[in-house]
Amino acid sequence: MSPSAADADAIDQTTPQATRSAISLLRLSGLASFLFLLLAATGAIQTPTVWPLWLTSRQVFLQDIWLALALLGAAGLAFAGSYLKLNRLELSKSVLILATITVFALCYAGHYLVLSAFDLTRDEQMVTFDAWVFRHGALAWPLPEVWRTEVTALNNLFMLQVEQPVAWVSAYLPGNALLHAAFGLLGDQALTAPLLTALSVPLLWSVARKLWPDNRAAAAIPVILFLTSGQVLLSGMTTFAMAAHLCCNLAWLRLFLADRRASDGAALALGWFATGLHQPLFHPLFVAPFLLMLLLERRWTRLASFVIGYAVIGLFWLSWPGQMLALVSGPESRLLTGGADYLTGLLAALTTNVGHLELLGANLLRFVTWQNVLLLPLLFAAWPTIRRNRLAGAMALGLVLPSVVLTAILPWQGNGFGYRYLQPALGNALLLAGYGWQRLAPLHARLRPAFAVASAATLLIILPLQMAMSHARYAPFVRAEATIATSGADYALIQMGNGVAYGNMIINRPDLSKRPIRLVAEYIRDPVRLAKRICTPGTTVALGTNAFFRPASEAFGIPPHDTANARLPALRAPYEAAGCRIVLLR
C-alpha cells in the first residue's frame, strides 16, 4: 500500500482523449451533484413534524434550503471565475502554520461570540457535567439523599437510568469529557475543540502528503476544503465530541498508512481512546473499511493484530456502563426501563425510530450545505479512482457505512452543524476530493481559479451566513439562561412541555451548588412534599410565564404554546403554602 499505488490509475494529462475524458467526468460530476442535492432536499422537506423530529424539519426550511440556494450561487461564481488565471494552487509551510493558528483562534473566539459560550444540547451539557466530576477527582458524583427520589426532576436525561441513585454521571463514555476536564484544569475547557480542530489541519496535510508525495497541489485541496467547511469550524466552537473524533481518526489514518509494526501499535492505542470518546460506534465504523482492505489484500498478520486489538477495545468499552452503574447504585436503587448496556439501547432504537429515509435526506442535505460548494462535485469526480483503488474504496465505504448504520439505529441527530454523525469520517471525504481533483488534471488551468473563487465565496459569504444562523438559533436559549441565572431564585421550576426545547435549560451542577437549582416541573413526584422540604424562610422559587417561553417558538416560526400562565396557579400553590416566595420569569 505505497503512496504511489494510490495514483496507479492516473490518466495521461497530455492527450486529447484525456482532456475529453476529464470534461465528461466534470459534467457528470456536476450533474450528479445537482441531482444529489435535489433528491436530498426532496426527502428533507418531507421530514415528519412530530416530536422530536420537528427540529430537523424546521432547520431544513430555516437554514438548509437557503444554504443550498447560496451554494448554487457560489457554484455560479466558481463557473465565472474559471475564466480567470491562477498558475499555482499550493500551500507553503508558513501558510499551513498560519491556517492552523487561524482555525484555532476562529473556533475559540466563535465559542464565545457566535455560540455565546453556551451548551445548547444535552450531549454537550453531559460533557461539561462529566468534566466537572472528573476535574474534581471522581468518576461519579454523590447525590444528596434529599434529592435521590427526585433525580428525574433534576433532569437525568442521558444519564445512567437508575431510580434512587446514590451518585450520578452521564451514560456516555468518558474520553471527550476527560479532554475537557484536562483543559479545564489548564484554565478553560472551551480550548478543547478549537485546539483539536486546529491540530486536524497538519494531520490532514500529513495524510495527503503521504498519499501524494510528489503532488503538493493535490494535497492542498483537502486542506482548503477543510478550512472552508462550516461543519468543521462551527463544530470546533462547541463541546461536541466530533472535533475529537475527526482529529483522532485523521491521526489514526496517518499511523495506519505508515504500515509499520510500531505505528500499528500506536494506532491501536489511539483507537482505544477514540472508541471511548462518547459512543462506542463511531470510531470502529471508521476503521472497519480499512480492515476490509487488509482482508482483500490478504495481509493476514496485520489484519489479525487489528481484529484482536479492536475486540479487546470493544469489550473494554462495552463494559464501561456496567462499571459506572455499580458506582451510582445503592441499596434502594433500581434500574429503570431501558437498561444501561448498549445492546438494550440498540434494540430499543431499532424498534422506535421513524422517518428514516426522510431524515437521511435531511441529514445529507445538511451535510452538503455546510461544506465547500465544490466538495460534492470533487467527490463524484473521484468515482473512477474509487472503483480501482482499494484505499480510495475504503475511504468511500467509510462514508457510506455510518450513513447506512446510523440511519437504521439513530437517524435523528438533533442539533448540529452539517451532519455531525459523518464528521468522524469527514477526512475521508476531503481526501477523496483530492483524488477527484487529480482525475480532472487536464482541466486544472480552468479549475484552479474556479476552486479559488468557490472557496472564497464559501468563506466570505456562506460561512458568515452559517454563523449568523447559528447565533440566531442559540439566542433565545441564551436569553432564557440569563433570565434564570439572574432571577435571584433558589429554585427554578421549568415546564419542559410548555415551549420549544426548554428542557435544555434544566441542567444542574453535579454538586447542586449553583443557584437556582433547576427542576422539571412535570417530573416532580410530590410537589407538596418537595415544597415542605425546600421552603425554608426566605427561599425563592422561579416559575416561567408565557413571555419566558415564547422567544424560542418565534425563532423557529411555530405557534407558541402560551399555556404557562394558565398553569401558574396550580404550579405555585404548594410552594406558596409552604412559605416560599414566588418570582416570575418573563
Helices and strands as residue ranges (DSSP letters): G 3-7, H 16-44, H 54-59, I 60-64, H 65-81, H 93-113, H 122-135, E 141-142, G 145-150, E 162-163, E 167-168, H 175-186, G 189-191, H 192-211, H 216-227, H 230-235, H 242-258, H 261-275, H 282-296, H 300-318, H 320-328, E 334-335, H 342-352, H 356-369, H 375-381, H 383-388, H 390-409, G 420-425, H 426-439, G 441-443, H 444-457, I 458-462, H 463-485, E 491-494, G 496-498, G 502-505, E 517-520, G 521-523, H 527-534, E 540-544, H 546-556, H 564-577, E 581-585
